[in-house]
Amino acid sequence: MSLEPVYGFETQVVPHMAAAYNLARWLTRNDHDAEDVVQEAYLRAFRFWESFRGADPRAWLLAIVRNTCFTWLQQNRKPNIELSDAMPDLTMTGANPEALLLANVDADRLRQAVEELPIEFREAIVLRELEGFSYKEISSITAVPIGTVMSRLARARNRLQQTLGGAA
Amino acid sequence: MSCESNQELLSAYVDGELDLVRSLEIEKHLETCQACARVEQNQRTLSSALRTGSLHYHPPRHLEQRIHTALRGPRRVNWPILAVAASLLLAGIFFAFRPAPPNLVAQLVAQEVLDSHLRSLLPGHLADVQSSDRHTVKPWFAGKLDFSPPVADFAQDGFPLTGGRIDSVNGRTVAVLVYQRGRHVINAYVWPSPGSPNSKVNQASLQGYNILHWTHAGLEWWLASDLNIQELNTIANLLDTRN
């Protein structure tokens, strides 16, 4: 049976399940939790679908997924949401390029490094590098100013370089 | 331009998110600052590694089905689908159990009317309000029914009103007007039947009793009595024309 009668929900929202799951999985860091969050997010999206007036259902859906994640984590989880204060300030990381063998970094190490990022930085990286959203779109999905998006991405990358470079 | 403050801008520069002016500034700076150039190079390498590192998590196959199920579940009712399903179900019921033909319904109601008539003949059951005054009987119905039955006395025509009661027929509460002809009791049942066309008076004989039935002005009438059919038709005509 198709959900098509509900004004395009089936064709415009359901196809973004992969992006929804990817974001939820990165934020929750757990398969089961990600599934629960995506299901809950879809139920919410379905409820709000009629009021959707934007141009990009994918960004709209991911904003719901993201909010569902944060609510869900607060309700169900221990201190999974690290404070961004825990992030070191930006320092120059270009001084020792030979140590940064990023091109040769294997996927598992890369994955682990991203998973260890504080959640706001993790979501910025996932939305930018994995889902290819612009700063403006990320700003709208995560409800922070573009300047904050810029700063989070820069700090996240800095941290990733330190982690990966330092261990190489 | 300090290199420290460039960190954030470099990241945005690599992402192509800087405006033209600042972009050109950074470009110019990178030509002369080897440290920043290395940072930029590292950023590009990192970005490329992230994008090509197969870091995507893929949803399990059952997730889509699970979500469809949840969307159709009790928390989310899919009305269009529900409507289609309901109409199919109704069609199925219709073909399995076609509605009883009108004459069967009439037969069932006729039997109920007769049963009620026979009950009413038991001592003390005939009338809840005993009066030949329609100004007493009619107000008595008020508040006991969801409609106001027409109440008329035909004493001058030889059919005096003796009272009224409420009864249950055809699954609803109905008004019953009790008339008398000599020693014969006539129960006149009436209830609203909105939208029903006027009909001629149909007659039937059940267990030695005469039953008359017609609809007029959105009211359904049933008469039951052991009175002969001609005289019963007379009061039927009075009820039909004077109300």
Chai-1 contact restraints between the chains, C-beta under 6 A:
chainA,res_idxA,chainB,res_idxB,connection_type,confidence,min_distance_angstrom,max_distance_angstrom,comment,restraint_id
A,M1,B,I81,contact,1.0,0.0,6.0,A-B,restraint_1
A,P5,B,P80,contact,1.0,0.0,6.0,A-B,restraint_2
A,M17,B,P59,contact,1.0,0.0,6.0,A-B,restraint_3
A,M17,B,E64,contact,1.0,0.0,6.0,A-B,restraint_4
A,A18,B,P59,contact,1.0,0.0,6.0,A-B,restraint_5
A,Y21,B,P59,contact,1.0,0.0,6.0,A-B,restraint_6
A,N22,B,H56,contact,1.0,0.0,6.0,A-B,restraint_7
A,N22,B,Y57,contact,1.0,0.0,6.0,A-B,restraint_8
A,R25,B,Y57,contact,1.0,0.0,6.0,A-B,restraint_9
A,E35,B,L63,contact,1.0,0.0,6.0,A-B,restraint_10
A,Q39,B,I67,contact,1.0,0.0,6.0,A-B,restraint_11
A,Q39,B,A70,contact,1.0,0.0,6.0,A-B,restraint_12
A,Y42,B,I67,contact,1.0,0.0,6.0,A-B,restraint_13
A,F46,B,L71,contact,1.0,0.0,6.0,A-B,restraint_14
A,F46,B,R76,contact,1.0,0.0,6.0,A-B,restraint_15
A,L90,B,Q7,contact,1.0,0.0,6.0,A-B,restraint_16
A,G94,B,A35,contact,1.0,0.0,6.0,A-B,restraint_17
A,G94,B,R38,contact,1.0,0.0,6.0,A-B,restraint_18
A,G94,B,V39,contact,1.0,0.0,6.0,A-B,restraint_19
A,P97,B,R38,contact,1.0,0.0,6.0,A-B,restraint_20
A,L100,B,N42,contact,1.0,0.0,6.0,A-B,restraint_21
A,L102,B,T45,contact,1.0,0.0,6.0,A-B,restraint_22
A,L102,B,L46,contact,1.0,0.0,6.0,A-B,restraint_23
A,L102,B,A49,contact,1.0,0.0,6.0,A-B,restraint_24
A,A103,B,T45,contact,1.0,0.0,6.0,A-B,restraint_25
A,V105,B,A49,contact,1.0,0.0,6.0,A-B,restraint_26
A,A107,B,G53,contact,1.0,0.0,6.0,A-B,restraint_27
A,A107,B,S54,contact,1.0,0.0,6.0,A-B,restraint_28
A,L110,B,A49,contact,1.0,0.0,6.0,A-B,restraint_29
A,L110,B,G53,contact,1.0,0.0,6.0,A-B,restraint_30
A,R111,B,L55,contact,1.0,0.0,6.0,A-B,restraint_31
A,E129,B,L50,contact,1.0,0.0,6.0,A-B,restraint_32
A,E129,B,R51,contact,1.0,0.0,6.0,A-B,restraint_33
A,L130,B,L55,contact,1.0,0.0,6.0,A-B,restraint_34
A,Y135,B,E17,contact,1.0,0.0,6.0,A-B,restraint_35
A,M150,B,E8,contact,1.0,0.0,6.0,A-B,restraint_36
A,M150,B,A12,contact,1.0,0.0,6.0,A-B,restraint_37
A,S151,B,E8,contact,1.0,0.0,6.0,A-B,restraint_38
A,L153,B,S11,contact,1.0,0.0,6.0,A-B,restraint_39
A,A154,B,Q7,contact,1.0,0.0,6.0,A-B,restraint_40
A,A154,B,E8,contact,1.0,0.0,6.0,A-B,restraint_41
A,A154,B,S11,contact,1.0,0.0,6.0,A-B,restraint_42
A,R157,B,S11,contact,1.0,0.0,6.0,A-B,restraint_43
A,R157,B,Q43,contact,1.0,0.0,6.0,A-B,restraint_44
A,R157,B,L46,contact,1.0,0.0,6.0,A-B,restraint_45
A,L160,B,L46,contact,1.0,0.0,6.0,A-B,restraint_46
A,Q161,B,N42,contact,1.0,0.0,6.0,A-B,restraint_47
